[in-house]
Amino acid sequence: FTIGDLRFTKRFGKLLLEKIPFLLMAIGASIAVVLAQGTGGAISERILFSHRLNNAIVTYVIYIADMFYPHKLAHYYPHEGYDWQAFDVVGCLAILVTITAVALWQARTRPYLLVGWVWYCVTLVPVVGIVQVGGQARADRYTYIPSIGVFMMVAFAVADFIKAYLAKREPPQSALSPRQLQPIQIGVTVVALLICGSLAAAAQKQVGYWQSGEVLCKHTLSVTKNNWFVHSALAAILNTQADVLRAQGKRDEAIRKNEEAIEHLKATLAIMPGMANAHVILANAYLVLNQLDAAVNEFHIAIQLDPGNNLAHGNLANTLKKQGKMNEALAEYEAALRIQPTHAPTHYNYAVALEQSGRADEALKQFEMALRCYPDDQTGYWTCEQMAQILARQGNKTEAISLLRQAVALNERSGIDPQSNAARTLLNNLEKTP
């Protein structure tokens, strides 16, 4: 080694040494994230390590490309369907190796290249998908910190280029007057403004896709493929919109929303046929449209895929009850309650079915269970009202009135039954009766 090499090595070693505390903190934070996400079930091992590694290599290059030419951005990039070819992986790996080699080669004369490149590569490691957190192939938000390294390389490289250009001029830079430098400064400013303006326009366009969940999901589907997650999310949004429209009396618009949701659920299941919850949501959409046979079929598929799905059992029971198959419905209610004994709506629906089957005393026990299971206001209101009807028929007027007063209080607080106000009507009738 020459004296210069020794000085450089010592200086580099000192700079590296002072970063060790930050590196240890980063490692600790990464371990904490992995443990927390693993406990919550977000860490996925079902994607092969080789696929995750290939995706990570390609993602490093995609992120850089999107920094300078942001296009086809999405809020969720699915892992399924991103079957990178060997050419993609090898080509991206060659790009990464080339940039690394250039950064090392220029480390002494242009240290900012190595610093910026190491910044980008290292800060991206925890979120590049080698340890898979969630189902996404990548996420643009992960580049907020890593992109600083790339922009550092660009900013210093542009400054170096301008200095080198001016140094070669006659007379050299040091001899140029402010007036002679002005055209260069204006040119650099204009170019910078054009770049910033184009990126601002791209950003404005991208922000427009976030005006609503429906618009965002439809944009994402237009720029990605095999995106089962967004198909499913969009279906949920459309079904919610249908519920609102139906409550507003816009039945035809609601039906169109449900039908559109069904198409997206079918698209979800075409990609992920083993997704039990998607079958449940599809069945619920059929149920709302009164397509009972189709709903029953989807509920059965969901139960085959996930026998412990209490919502599938409970909603299948509701559907069978609508079909008049009361014995089968009761069996499904019992199955749902074996899985989740504290689900108040299931106790309520089971109680209604028992009452309709002429088993009033058993129905009362299920209504009581519904009230013990911390029901929401709507379930609590109708449970009290239904129990009061049975008790009133049995001659237990005092307890019926007590339950109706609870129901009226819930209705006044939450507006559950503003139109017919069934509990208030029944309460008035009982209070007037001697």
C-alpha positions in Angstrom: 0.0 0.0 0.0 1.1 3.6 -0.6 0.8 6.3 2.0 -2.3 7.6 0.2 -3.9 4.2 0.2 -3.2 3.8 3.9 -4.8 7.1 4.7 -7.8 6.3 2.6 -8.2 3.0 4.3 -7.9 4.5 7.8 -10.4 7.2 6.9 -12.8 4.8 5.4 -12.5 2.5 8.5 -13.2 5.4 10.8 -16.3 6.4 8.8 -17.5 2.8 8.8 -16.9 2.4 12.6 -19.0 5.4 13.5 -22.0 3.9 11.6 -22.0 0.7 13.7 -24.4 2.0 16.4 -26.9 2.9 13.7 -26.4 -0.5 12.0 -27.1 -2.2 15.3 -30.3 -0.1 15.9 -31.4 -1.0 12.4 -30.9 -4.7 13.0 -32.7 -4.5 16.3 -35.7 -2.7 14.6 -35.8 -5.2 11.8 -35.9 -8.1 14.3 -38.7 -6.4 16.2 -40.7 -5.9 13.0 -40.2 -9.5 12.0 -41.3 -10.8 15.4 -44.3 -8.5 15.5 -45.4 -9.3 12.0 -44.8 -13.0 12.5 -47.0 -12.9 15.6 -49.8 -11.2 13.7 -49.5 -13.7 10.8 -48.2 -11.3 8.2 -44.9 -13.2 7.6 -45.5 -15.5 4.6 -43.4 -18.6 3.9 -45.7 -20.0 1.3 -43.8 -18.1 -1.4 -40.6 -20.0 -2.3 -37.4 -18.4 -1.2 -36.0 -18.6 -4.8 -39.1 -16.7 -6.0 -38.7 -14.1 -3.3 -35.0 -13.7 -4.2 -35.8 -13.3 -7.9 -38.5 -10.8 -7.1 -36.1 -8.8 -4.8 -33.4 -8.6 -7.6 -35.9 -7.3 -10.1 -37.6 -5.0 -7.6 -34.3 -3.2 -6.9 -34.2 -2.1 -10.6 -37.9 -1.4 -10.9 -37.8 1.0 -7.9 -34.9 2.9 -9.6 -36.9 3.1 -12.9 -40.0 4.3 -11.1 -38.0 7.1 -9.4 -37.2 8.7 -12.7 -40.2 7.5 -14.7 -43.1 6.9 -12.4 -45.8 5.0 -14.3 -48.2 2.2 -13.8 -48.0 2.8 -10.0 -50.4 0.8 -7.9 -51.3 0.6 -4.2 -50.9 -3.2 -4.2 -48.6 -5.3 -6.4 -49.5 -9.0 -6.1 -46.9 -11.6 -5.8 -48.9 -14.2 -7.7 -48.5 -13.8 -11.4 -45.1 -12.2 -11.2 -43.3 -15.2 -12.6 -40.1 -13.5 -13.6 -38.2 -15.1 -16.5 -34.5 -15.9 -16.2 -33.8 -13.1 -18.7 -35.5 -10.6 -16.4 -33.5 -11.7 -13.3 -30.2 -12.0 -15.0 -30.6 -8.6 -16.8 -31.5 -6.9 -13.5 -28.7 -8.6 -11.7 -26.2 -7.4 -14.4 -27.5 -3.8 -13.9 -27.0 -4.0 -10.1 -23.5 -5.5 -10.5 -22.5 -2.9 -13.0 -23.6 0.0 -10.8 -21.8 -1.6 -7.8 -18.6 -2.0 -9.8 -18.7 1.6 -11.1 -19.4 2.9 -7.5 -16.4 0.9 -6.2 -14.2 2.0 -9.1 -15.0 5.6 -8.5 -14.9 5.4 -4.7 -11.9 7.6 -4.2 -12.6 10.3 -6.8 -16.4 10.3 -6.5 -17.2 8.8 -3.1 -20.8 10.0 -3.2 -21.5 7.2 -5.8 -20.5 4.5 -3.3 -22.2 6.2 -0.4 -25.5 6.8 -2.2 -25.5 3.3 -3.7 -24.8 1.6 -0.4 -27.5 3.8 1.2 -30.0 2.6 -1.4 -29.1 -1.1 -1.3 -28.9 -1.4 2.5 -31.9 0.6 3.5 -34.0 -1.4 1.0 -33.0 -4.8 2.4 -35.6 -5.1 5.2 -38.5 -4.3 2.9 -37.4 -5.8 -0.5 -39.3 -9.1 0.2 -36.5 -11.6 1.0 -38.4 -11.9 4.3 -42.0 -11.7 3.0 -44.3 -9.5 5.0 -47.8 -9.5 3.6 -48.6 -10.7 0.1 -47.4 -7.9 -2.0 -44.5 -8.2 -4.5 -43.3 -4.6 -3.6 -44.7 -1.3 -2.3 -43.7 2.1 -3.6 -43.9 3.5 -0.1 -40.8 1.4 0.8 -38.6 3.7 -1.3 -39.1 6.9 0.7 -35.8 6.5 2.6 -33.8 4.4 0.0 -34.4 6.9 -2.8 -32.4 9.5 -0.9 -29.3 7.5 -1.8 -30.1 7.4 -5.5 -30.9 11.2 -5.6 -27.6 11.8 -3.7 -25.7 10.1 -6.5 -27.5 12.1 -9.1 -27.2 15.5 -7.4 -23.4 15.2 -6.8 -22.8 13.6 -10.2 -24.6 16.5 -12.0 -22.5 19.0 -9.9 -19.3 17.1 -10.8 -20.2 17.1 -14.5 -20.8 20.9 -14.6 -17.5 21.5 -12.8 -15.6 19.3 -15.2 -17.3 21.0 -18.2 -16.5 24.4 -16.9 -12.9 23.4 -16.1 -12.3 22.4 -19.8 -13.6 25.7 -21.1 -11.3 28.5 -22.3 -10.8 30.4 -20.1 -11.3 27.9 -17.3 -14.0 28.2 -14.7 -12.0 30.2 -12.2 -11.6 33.0 -14.8 -15.3 33.1 -15.8 -17.2 36.2 -14.8 -20.7 36.0 -13.2 -22.1 37.3 -16.5 -20.4 34.4 -18.4 -21.7 31.9 -15.8 -25.3 33.2 -16.0 -26.4 31.3 -19.2 -25.1 28.1 -17.7 -27.0 28.7 -14.4 -30.2 29.5 -16.3 -29.9 26.4 -18.5 -29.4 24.2 -15.4 -32.4 25.9 -13.7 -34.6 25.4 -16.7 -33.8 21.7 -17.1 -34.4 21.2 -13.3 -37.7 23.0 -13.5 -38.8 20.9 -16.5 -37.9 17.7 -14.7 -39.7 18.8 -11.5 -42.7 20.0 -13.5 -43.1 16.7 -15.4 -42.8 14.8 -12.1 -45.3 17.1 -10.5 -47.7 16.5 -13.3 -47.3 12.7 -12.9 -47.8 13.0 -9.2 -51.0 15.0 -9.7 -52.3 12.4 -12.0 -51.4 9.6 -9.5 -53.1 11.5 -6.6 -56.3 11.6 -8.6 -56.6 7.8 -8.4 -57.0 8.1 -4.7 -60.3 10.1 -4.8 -62.2 7.0 -3.7 -61.6 3.3 -3.0 -63.4 2.3 -6.1 -61.4 4.5 -8.4 -58.1 3.4 -6.8 -58.9 -0.3 -7.1 -60.0 0.0 -10.7 -56.8 1.9 -11.6 -54.7 -0.8 -9.8 -56.5 -3.5 -11.7 -55.7 -1.7 -15.0 -51.9 -1.6 -14.3 -51.4 -5.0 -12.6 -52.3 -8.6 -13.5 -53.7 -11.5 -11.4 -54.5 -9.1 -8.6 -56.9 -11.2 -6.5 -56.4 -9.0 -3.5 -57.7 -5.8 -5.2 -60.5 -7.7 -7.0 -61.7 -8.9 -3.5 -61.3 -5.4 -2.0 -63.2 -3.8 -4.9 -66.0 -6.4 -4.5 -66.3 -5.4 -0.8 -66.5 -1.7 -1.7 -69.2 -2.4 -4.3 -71.2 -4.5 -1.9 -71.1 -1.7 0.7 -72.2 0.8 -1.9 -75.1 -1.5 -2.8 -76.2 -1.6 0.9 -76.2 2.2 1.1 -78.1 2.5 -2.2 -80.6 -0.1 -1.1 -81.2 1.8 2.2 -81.8 4.9 0.1 -84.5 3.1 -1.9 -82.3 2.9 -5.1 -82.9 -0.8 -5.7 -81.9 -1.0 -9.4 -78.5 0.8 -8.8 -77.9 -1.4 -5.8 -78.5 -4.5 -7.9 -76.0 -3.3 -10.5 -73.4 -2.8 -7.8 -73.9 -6.3 -6.4 -73.7 -7.8 -9.9 -70.4 -5.9 -10.5 -69.1 -7.1 -7.1 -70.0 -10.7 -8.1 -67.8 -10.4 -11.3 -64.9 -9.3 -9.2 -65.4 -12.1 -6.7 -65.4 -14.6 -9.6 -62.1 -13.0 -10.8 -60.7 -13.4 -7.3 -61.6 -17.0 -7.1 -60.3 -17.7 -10.6 -56.9 -16.7 -9.3 -57.3 -18.0 -5.7 -59.9 -20.8 -5.8 -59.0 -22.0 -2.3 -59.9 -18.7 -0.6 -62.8 -19.6 1.6 -63.7 -16.0 2.7 -64.1 -15.0 -1.0 -66.7 -17.8 -1.4 -68.5 -16.5 1.7 -68.6 -12.9 0.3 -69.7 -14.2 -3.1 -72.5 -16.2 -1.4 -73.6 -13.2 0.5 -73.9 -11.2 -2.7 -76.0 -13.9 -4.3 -78.1 -14.0 -1.1 -78.8 -10.2 -1.3 -79.9 -10.7 -5.0 -82.2 -13.6 -3.8 -80.2 -16.1 -5.8 -80.5 -18.7 -3.0 -79.3 -21.8 -4.8 -76.1 -20.1 -5.9 -75.6 -18.8 -2.4 -76.0 -22.2 -0.8 -73.5 -23.7 -3.3 -70.9 -21.1 -2.5 -71.4 -21.5 1.3 -70.9 -25.2 1.0 -67.7 -24.7 -1.0 -66.5 -22.3 1.7 -67.3 -24.8 4.5 -65.4 -27.6 2.6 -62.4 -25.3 2.3 -62.7 -24.1 5.9 -64.9 -26.2 8.2 -64.3 -23.8 11.1 -65.7 -20.8 9.3 -68.6 -19.8 11.6 -69.8 -17.0 9.2 -70.2 -19.6 6.4 -72.2 -21.9 8.7 -74.3 -19.0 10.1 -75.1 -17.4 6.7 -75.8 -20.8 5.1 -78.3 -21.3 7.9 -80.0 -17.9 7.1 -80.2 -19.0 3.4 -81.6 -22.4 4.2 -84.2 -20.7 6.4 -85.3 -18.5 3.6 -85.7 -21.6 1.4 -87.9 -23.1 4.1 -85.4 -25.9 5.0 -85.8 -25.3 8.7 -84.2 -28.5 10.0 -81.1 -28.0 7.9 -81.0 -24.4 9.0 -81.1 -25.2 12.7 -78.3 -27.7 12.2 -76.1 -25.1 10.6 -76.9 -22.5 13.4 -75.8 -25.1 15.9 -72.6 -25.8 13.9 -71.8 -22.0 13.8 -72.3 -21.7 17.6 -70.1 -24.7 18.3 -67.3 -22.8 16.5 -68.0 -19.4 18.1 -70.4 -19.7 21.0 -70.3 -16.0 21.8 -71.5 -14.6 18.4 -74.6 -12.6 19.3 -76.1 -12.3 15.8 -76.0 -16.1 15.3 -77.8 -16.7 18.7 -80.4 -14.1 17.5 -81.0 -15.8 14.1 -81.0 -19.2 15.7 -83.7 -18.0 18.2 -85.8 -16.6 15.4 -85.6 -19.9 13.5 -86.6 -21.8 16.7 -89.6 -19.5 17.3 -90.7 -20.0 13.7 -90.4 -23.8 14.3 -92.8 -23.5 17.3 -90.1 -23.9 19.9 -90.7 -20.7 21.9 -89.0 -21.7 25.1 -85.8 -22.7 23.3 -86.0 -19.5 21.3 -86.1 -17.5 24.6 -82.9 -19.2 25.8 -81.1 -18.3 22.6 -82.3 -14.7 22.8 -81.0 -14.5 26.4 -77.7 -15.9 25.1 -77.6 -13.1 22.5 -78.0 -10.5 25.1 -75.2 -12.0 27.3 -72.8 -11.9 24.3 -72.4 -8.1 24.2 -74.5 -7.6 21.0 -74.3 -4.5 18.9 -77.2 -2.0 19.3 -79.1 -3.4 16.3 -78.9 -7.0 17.5 -79.7 -5.9 21.1 -82.8 -3.9 20.0 -84.4 -6.7 17.9 -83.5 -9.3 20.6 -85.3 -7.4 23.3 -88.3 -6.7 20.9 -88.6 -10.4 19.9 -88.3 -11.7 23.4 -90.9 -9.2 24.6 -93.4 -10.6 21.9 -92.9 -14.1 23.1 -93.2 -13.2 26.8 -96.3 -11.1 26.1 -97.9 -14.1 24.4 -97.0 -16.2 27.4 -98.6 -13.7 29.8 -95.3 -12.4 31.3 -96.2 -8.8 30.8 -93.8 -7.3 33.4 -90.7 -8.7 31.9 -91.9 -7.9 28.4 -92.3 -4.3 29.3 -88.9 -4.2 30.9 -87.3 -5.5 27.7 -89.2 -3.1 25.5 -88.0 -0.2 27.6 -84.5 -1.3 26.9 -85.3 -1.6 23.2 -86.8 1.9 23.1 -83.7 3.4 24.8 -81.5 1.7 22.2 -83.6 3.0 19.4 -83.6 6.6 20.8 -79.8 6.4 21.0 -79.0 4.7 17.7 -82.1 5.2 15.5 -82.2 1.5 14.6 -86.0 1.3 13.9 -87.0 4.9 13.1 -89.8 4.1 10.7 -92.0 1.4 12.3 -90.6 1.7 15.8 -91.9 -1.7 16.7 -90.7 -1.7 20.3 -92.4 1.6 21.1 -95.7 0.4 19.5 -95.7 -2.9 21.4 -94.7 -1.1 24.7 -97.6 1.4 24.3 -100.1 -1.5 23.7 -98.9 -3.4 26.7 -99.0 -0.4 29.0 -102.5 0.4 27.9 -103.7 -3.2 28.5 -105.0 -3.7 32.1 
